């Protein structure tokens, strides 16, 4: 049995919904072939999903329950560092391997010594936090930047890197607003951004908080030339909750059919869930599917349900998966290149780097005008 404690409700619910689709797809495909051979006997894979309600403490409790009561031999991971860090710590304590997709440096910040039983496949913020400036170079701005970052691990990590990277690309951070998760009133921060004439806005927030920020910016008449909303707009809920107000928002992504045209079979399968239109957040499904496949392939190669044997097999992974080539380094991560997309009428298009099928950055931010 594989355990999955994922956020199906709460502030990260949109990510949990994508996770469940990707995990379930990987399990159904391997079970179509009869499952995995363990000790000479073919066994079907069973996955048990628990709703962490987007709560770190509940994530830890559920991980222990999945192993000690339900006898899980591995964990499917999720995407948000506030949940992945405690899950990684639990995996280490229980000696049960976990494969997940979350911002790498934020995840590593949760442990000084690393995670022996946890493995990450996602973008590295050292590369990802340069893409905002590179994409902004496509349009004319006054190069004055305001940062809106919460105090979650990824907010702290990305905020620091954006501040460090700004002068390297000719930008100046004129306001750096930091606040705890759950903040609802951003009026003073918005007023300061307006006072500082910041035409470049970069945010790293949970979706509900960012939705409030965007609505308050619109009400205050703050309309920067470009606006990024990392994590907050990385799934279809952004467009559903904001409607046309979401237009023009930019956000990092790690997978798109416009870049990886070799994944046609996977895209055909995803149409079962999304129809012909590939909605934002589908890369979250691809990430979950990739991580689940890496774990299941490792169990297959190990031919065992023992934690140490599976963990060793994960570390030996070296192959092509939908999210890209996966080969872990000594810190247990395999980095994927990040790129920038922009929201246009309920979907996102790639705007940096230039690719066939992509588009150019549109400025100013249409939804905030």
GIHU-V887630 format. One line per field, one symbol per residue. ss: DSSP state (2 for helix, 1 for strand, 0 for the rest). phi: phi as a letter, one per 30 degrees, with the letter a starting at -180 (. if undefined). A space follows every 10 residues. Layout:
ss=???
phi=???
This chain:
ss=0111110000 0022222222 2222222222 2200011100 1110001111 1000022222 2222222200 0001110000 2222222222 2222001111 0002222200 0000000111 1100222222 2222220000 0001111111 0022222222 2222222220 0111111110 0000002222 2222200001 1111002222 2222222222 0000011111 0000002222 2222220011 1110000000 2222222222 2222000000 0222222222 2222222222 2200002222 2222200111 1001111000 0011100011 1111001111 1100000000 000002220
phi=.ccbcbddbj dceddddded dddddddddd ddcjjbdbhi bdbddcbccb ddhicedded ddddddddcc idcabdcbcd eecddddddd eddchbdbbb bbeddddddd bdcjbdcbbb badcddcddc ddddddddbc bdicccccbd cdeddddded dddddeddci cbdcabcbad ejdccceddd ddddddhdcb cbbbadeddd eddddddddd idbddbbcbd iecdaddddd dcidddejdc adbbaaddcc ddceeddddd deccidddde jddddddddd dddddddddd ddiacdeddd dddddceaac bedkdcadcd cibbdcdcbc bbdbhibcbd caddbdjcac dcbddedcd
